[in-house]
Amino acid sequence: QVQLVESGGGLVQAGESLRLSCSASVSIFSISVMGWYRQALGKQRELVAAITSGGSTNVADSVKGRFTISRDSAKNTVYLQMNSLKPEDTAVYYCNAFRSWVGKTDWGQGTQVTVSS
């Protein structure tokens, strides 16, 4: 099992920025895809951004141009830089690790992001 620890959430005003961090207990190169998901109250969990072990990235249309996913392999950490935050970005943000060769997915505990208008 991969342990994932998220940090960096908080309360900000619309237009401000936050950077979320997700630290993994294993080398992130051993994880096929690492992603950030979010779940707003009463809504389904949705993919926000993902990065593969090869470094390819994907960002949801709803946050494209505002959010960026990146990684620091030396720290086994993946980041989600969130700029120009909007109230609709308010959600619990979860880090996800998928290992294709064992077919397993692990989740972090989540970090709350609240954007006030």
Order of alpha helices (4+ residues) and beta strands (2+ residues): beta-beta-beta-beta-beta-beta-beta-beta-beta-beta-beta
